[in-house]
Amino acid sequence: MLSILKSLWTVLVTMFRKRVTIQYPEERPYLPPRWRGRIILSRDPDGKERCVACHLCSAACPVDCIALQAAEDETGRRYPAFFRINFSRCIFCGYCEEACPTYAIQLTPDFEMGEYLRKNLVYEKENLLISGQGKYHGYSFYRVAGLAVGGKDKGEAQNEEKPVDVKSLLP
Amino acid sequence: MNETVMVLIRTFGILAALLSVGGLLIWLERRLLALWQERYGPNRVGPFGLLQVVVDMVKVLFKEDWVPPFADRPVFVVAPAIIVIVTLLSFAVVPFAPGLAVIDLNIGLLFFLGMSSLGVYSVALAGWASGSKYSLIGGLRSSAQMLAYEVFMGLSLMGVVMQAGSFDLARIVEAQQDTWFIVPQFFGFIVFLIAGIAETHRLPFDLPEAESELVAGFHSEYSGLKFGLFFLGEYLGITLISSLVAVLFLGGWQGPWLPPLAWYLAKTFLFIALFILIRATLPRPRYDQLMAFGWKVCLPVALLNLLATGAFVLLKG
């Protein structure tokens, strides 16, 4: 009996507590920078596409919502000929971002992607590419990779020694 | 002639007021429940979400009014009307303010008890006519619950009747000029409140419609306006029991400074809020616990209260 009165009182004084509801369109919830929302493709500090079309993201994707085709320009730099994410299938797990070796694909704290037509949820490369570097500034894959690519030869990357003629190491 | 017009105005005024209160209670309950659960509740449509009532009504009216092929059609259609009609009829004897009642009946309290007993037919018949096992279980539970709780609902009020010396609700209010009956009839008040909650099958005594086990109990098969009538009946029932608690135990319209009607409304609102608070707090008991509580606790308390009051009235002479 007393416990019933006590619980009635507890519920009654709840009315003076702050309400937990966030009145969404007027009030916005705080979304941390690493929140997994809309997927973007970032650019390197030179303004070129970071994506090297390695297909690791589409392989990691558990719902197979990423489709892309690799291409190569005249300097030997790889890029996606098309890059397509079907957001009506995407589950925002972030595995693509984890798999990406070049920080190209990133998830952003944006969730307001409502569309009236389902096919509008299929984002092409021009919809995905942003002009900036996203979460990782100053990183450029081709500058640190030991790969000969347009204008940069082997051994010219950052923190890289000149290639050694292995035959000169013979005893 | 003039007298007849006044009576008509009064009757239809009270009817319109009650029906709008029944609608507004939907909004009030949702807002209060939200308040006690750290939420906002409906606050978008109109000021404070008040127009939510209108929107809900439109939705209920435009829903498909479907009668299942396995239902007993005439009974199925009549059942939801019964609860609304008998609850509205009960309000005829409630004195809202001096002279402001539909009828000044000298057996008002008996009339109320009779009408609230008739309300059981609505639930029991709805459960039977639906032709579904969940509805039938709900209807059966409701009949058993009403039988048990009706007994001491009447008994708990007899103390009030003894002290006031009348079945007329207006006389009972006038008898509380000096002390409200909640003081000498405290146990009667508690028992009547519990029986009232059970009578309107509100939580925690809503076993006839226990959502978690019976889907929605007696109104599983109802939709559209018929479902809306059950809802209206439930909210009118809350208002009725709250009014009666205010009238019988808290002195009805009696009170200083404010006009009588304001006192009546304030006291009634207090109990409506209490009903909702109880819903927000207490879980539903098991069915056997409900019956045991009724027969083994409430009935003896009501009987002892009756004995004590009888002795008191006799000694006083």
Interface residues (C-beta under 8 A of the other chain):
Chain A: I4 S7 L8 T10 V11 L12 T14 M15 R17 K18 R19 V20 T21 Q23
Chain B: L35 W36 Q37 E38 R39 Y40 L277 I278 A280 T281 L282
